Amino acid sequence: MVSATSQAPAGAPLVQTNVDYDPNVVIDTQNLTKVYSDFWGRSKVRALKGLDLEVRKGEVFGLLGPNGSGKSTTIKLLLGLLFPSGGRATIFGKPTTEVSKNERIGYLPEESYLYRFLTAEETLDFYGRLFDMPSDLRRERAAKLIEKVGLKWARRRPLREYSKGMTRRIGLAQALINDPDLVMLDEPTSGLDPLGTREMKDLILELKEQGKTVVMCSHLLADVQDVCDRIAILYQGELKEMGRVDELLEVTNQQQIRVEGLTKDAQAKIAEILAQSGGKMLDVSSPKNTLENLFLDIIRESQARPGARGIIGSGDDNGGR
Amino acid sequence: MVVEEFRSFSDWLLTEGALLTFVFVAAFCAVTGLLLGFLVSSFRHGPGEAFYAVSQTVFQAVPDAFGMKFRRIWAIGRLAMKENFRLFLVTLIIFVTSLAVAGWFIGGGGKYPERSYVSFLFFAAQILISIFAVLVSAFSLPNDILSKTIYTVVTKPVRASEVVLGRFVGFAVLGTVLLTFVGALSYVFMVRGINHTHELSEEITADKWLPIVDGFTPDGRRPFDPRAVFESTVLTTRNNDHVHRIAIVVLDDGTFDVVADETAGHTHSVEVVETDPETQRPKVVSFGPPRGNLRARQPIYSTPRGDLPALSLTDENGALNNGVNVGEIWDYHKYIQGGTQATATFRFSGITPQRFANTDSVNVDLNLAVFRTHIGDLRRRIEAEIELRNVVDVAETETAQVKSVKIPFETEEFKVQTLTIPRKLKNGTIRTVGQPDQVNQEFDFFEDIVPNGELDLVVRCIDQKQYLGVARASIYFHAGDSSFGWNYLRGFLGIWAQMLAIIALSVALSTFLKGPVVLIGSVGVIVFGYSAKFILFVADSVIGGDRLADVWGGGPTEALYRLVTQMNLQHPLPIGLGSDIIEFVDAKVLLPGMKSLSFAVPRFENFNLANYLAYGYAIDNHMLMINLTTAFAFAVGMLIIGYFCFKTREIAAA
């Protein structure tokens, strides 16, 4: 029953009026720009500069960038918390200011901005009501989600008594209360212990298996590397890199050979006599960089040479990393 | 009780232009809002984009209005209630504490203790509920935005209209529950404080009953009940800071009745427990609970009839005038001269047997003022008479008969005096055009005097050189009493209406301002609403240019100048450019603006209906309807403004 109600509730079906809408594209931004202005309308900060982004159905998409790079601004623009200064953005083919799009979205903010005087059950009941869910469905989903995030033992305690990790868990539960098609996670593993982090990553992969689309921002690059299919790296409001994680991390001008059962002599002379050594070749491939190295390289390069950069996903040659 | 406004709901809505004012203010706000939105948007995105943005916002209001879901509104309302439950408890505790402290000071003493109770309780309830309403609604949404908890709400399929309305509903329900507690507690507090009984201070022996001779007691005093044949010198015990005297009255069937005098605004039922076997007069009596202090009289006031006013005065020559000026600045009462043919005519309609439950008598309540030019006989009150006259169109037929009955009475000042008019009237006069008067006629009040429900009541003052003061509310037919408890509840409806207006105002302001600013803004608007009458008065006199005649000190800028320079209010401003600028700013900018604004803000003092209760009158239905309609109209306007402000606000930009 839970999985069957991921669409709009009965009586309020989502009507798709955008004729150009591709159902496989969940998020689409074109030249999305955000300029923060002061009281008098004077430009203060150009937080996002012409972002072109496309997130496809069923993928786990990561937004990376240092502080102030425009990640949160992008998420807020997509959720309608901010209004764009230029360009356009659609989610499920609808403008981001349209309320009905939220029926298919689950959002976990970077801090769990929840009402601390409510208990876990009351919290989920409240957010369930906001989705206009009937009471039996709210109860059923709340019970399942509380169990899923491991808070059954604390479900009747007010959130003010929760630790940060527990608050993140209940925050995740509220993001999933409507069984969303698109889950937007802002720093999902922040505040979680290693076990909790592992569970969160498993959950993201589980959501992917269920066909959900996940968009996440994170500073924890290892987490992103573990779960994301594609990533975009933002720096100072500009998109610096976007593509599949495995492609981005591939060092294309080098090869690595994995062998097994070599003698010590052969190991010493492996560079010259690999073919005659008698060893069994297992794999020849390019070595992988770490995401951390990639990220730092891009940031350093951007600092040294400001401006747009060739993007691997867009077909530009990214050189030999 | 002073009643200056006699307006029906329909008169207020249509004739006085309340509906028109609402439409005008709404249209003004709409045009201003659109223009402002367009200008701001043009400044940022250019006129083309601005037109699109404004149009989109306006058109989205339609689905946002009709697409609201009760479950979401109620969810947000419940959240608002839970969030403020602690403040609810604190407010209730403060009120209970204030009752406990007030009990030491109010007590049951004084001439009319119920007035002290009602005034205090309504004042306390009104202040407390207003503060509660402002506090809960001023900080809730700004705190949500500040703590970013609003992010998890507006990223759900929640419309801006639901966020605004949900909060209003939540605060309104919480406030209503609080008001219910406050009302119930205060009612119990008042009834318990006023309720009491007495005992005899000593046994009434035969020598304690003093006979009434020629309408006077042996010590030359008038008895408190004109029907009394004996008054006892024995007083009751002193309870609630007062004592009563008792008297024996002979009833029509020859039996005795014992009555207690009216002290502290009430009397008591008296039951004879034991009779003196020798004199057959009551010896031991017991007293019931107080009667007559917690009342809700249902008055039928005089009303205009065609072109004729509800009350008109004539001088000694029969010419219409505005009464005699006896030198009072406040001209609520109009005076007629005694010992002359000067009259005050009250025109009544709707005097039907059904409204008086077909009783054998009809009560007329008098609340007259007296102006004495000489002291006269101190033991005598001013004598006057009323004449009840049927209403016929004499010009229509020559046989039309004017039937009238004169009823003399002595005025009792500073209290509501009741004249009981028997249904069967004697000594009536029939006057027919061209025929001699027929006197000593017997009339049936309903069949002969008010066959069509209409009646002229003419008042004359008999005593020479004394003056009788009348106002429209001075004389009314008293069609029974309604329940005081029900009236009390209706009084609290006034406070409830005010609470709704304040909540809507604060919620609307909280959609675009920070909590402390909302608090100051709300208090400012409330003070402005309370001062609206004065602002209009100042504006009219200053803008009209005749300010020396009406108002000292000028408008706000001039007042500020005088305050800073410590200049006397009556001293004219020095002639020069500075004074010209001050007067220009006041007369052409500030006061016209304030005057316009005063039409958009409710007159908050009108929500206080405590006077009706304190003086024992049923709250006028029309007044209640006007209050409720004003509050609802203001609340709807504020919520619409709040919706557009929230809708166009970048939540995450705060």
Contacts between the chains, C-beta under 8 A, distances in Angstrom:
chain1	res1	chain2	res2	distance
A	8	B	157	8.0
A	12	B	67	7.9
A	36	B	653	7.1
A	37	B	44	7.0
A	41	B	40	7.9
A	41	B	43	5.3
A	41	B	44	5.4
A	76	B	652	4.5
A	79	B	151	7.9
A	79	B	155	4.9
A	80	B	154	7.3
A	80	B	155	7.5
A	81	B	151	6.3
A	81	B	154	6.9
A	81	B	155	7.1
A	81	B	650	7.3
A	81	B	651	5.0
A	81	B	652	3.8
A	82	B	650	5.3
A	82	B	651	7.9
A	82	B	652	4.9
A	82	B	653	6.2
A	83	B	650	5.5
A	85	B	44	8.0
A	85	B	45	7.9
A	99	B	64	7.9
A	99	B	157	5.5
A	99	B	158	7.0
A	99	B	159	5.5
A	100	B	157	6.1
A	102	B	155	5.8
A	102	B	156	5.5
A	102	B	157	4.4
A	102	B	158	7.6
A	103	B	157	4.6
A	105	B	155	6.8
A	107	B	151	7.6
A	107	B	152	7.1
A	107	B	155	4.5
A	109	B	148	7.0
A	109	B	151	5.3
A	109	B	152	6.6
A	111	B	148	7.1
A	113	B	147	6.6
A	113	B	148	4.3
A	113	B	149	4.6
A	113	B	150	7.8
A	113	B	151	5.1
A	113	B	152	5.4
A	114	B	149	6.5
A	114	B	152	6.5
A	115	B	79	6.6
A	115	B	82	8.0
A	115	B	83	7.2
A	115	B	149	5.8
A	117	B	82	6.2
A	117	B	83	6.5
A	118	B	79	7.8
A	118	B	82	7.1
A	122	B	82	7.9
A	126	B	75	5.7
A	126	B	78	7.7
A	126	B	79	6.0
A	127	B	152	7.1
A	127	B	156	6.4
A	129	B	71	5.3
A	129	B	72	6.4
A	129	B	74	7.4
A	129	B	75	3.4
A	130	B	72	5.5
A	130	B	75	5.8
A	130	B	76	7.9
A	130	B	153	6.7
A	130	B	156	4.0
A	130	B	157	7.0
A	130	B	158	5.4
A	131	B	156	6.3
A	131	B	157	6.4
A	132	B	69	5.0
A	132	B	71	5.2
A	132	B	72	6.2
A	132	B	157	7.5
A	171	B	152	7.9
A	174	B	152	6.5
A	178	B	156	7.9
